[in-house]
């Protein structure tokens, strides 16, 4: 491979998923690294994986939240406005890579290609190859705040929301729908969204809670301090806000909030449908497993879910 052609580790990953299913390509902390190379790398990884898997790839972006990583590389995170401004230009450049056959990007933070003489000439435009098989490219982003929702609607990004309680989920779905309407993107309620919930199958709900509880509780020891307990109390107040609970949630809290569904397949199916049926445009569901679940147990759960839960949601 020549020194002018970027290597593509994404193609190796793509090869692994041809027989396994879909692959997710995303950046949770794209602020960390020199964007001119990193966004082009993201484009190349995605474009190659799309070709190898015949389109079974999902592209995702996110702003990141680890100060020890983002700030260490000289990018802002503690300054939320600066972080948002930088991320938005990064997103603009990534979209340009996808949507323009040739381009020159010049923004506040980045110029691509840079105005540098090279081998007797100065490059003014670049073309990203290989080109995407399908345009426009669907780009997904997790919902973090109201400002995130407006940005997503403005750029036509699709929304991912996971492990939210029933009330918080409904607020997010309706806020995203309203933002899309404001930006001239009419959708059905729930359209272009992925909803994710925690799942654990067992012969009874009590048995499922008993088996899942250790992994769930370990997860929230580090997850809750980030402010990622998206549950509401009886008055509709988000956990962690004045007057609402501020403790680490139990698995029973999650089941009550309908963020986690535990029990036999029929009970899990009913739980998923109790949420999904509210949103006529919702077509995608993401299974969330508690980190720490052993691989063997994870595979057994996934196999059981595919066999006894997924058939209840087959498209007509």
Secondary structure, DSSP 8 states (H G I E B T S, - for coil): --TTS---HHHHHHHHHTTT--EEEEES-TTSS-HHHHHHHHHHHHHHHHHHHTT-EEEEE-----HHHHGGGT--SSSHHHHHHHHHHHHHHHHHHHH-SSB-EE-SS-EES-S-EETTEE---B--SS--SSSS--EEEE--SHHHHHHHHHHT-EEEEES--HHHHHHHHHHHHHHHHHTT----TTTTEEEEEEEEE-SSHHHHHHHHHHHHHHHHHHHGGGT----B-TTS-BTTSTTS--S---HHHHHHTTSEEEESHHHHHHHHHHHHTT-TT--EEEEE--TT--HHHHHHHHHHHHHHTGGGG---
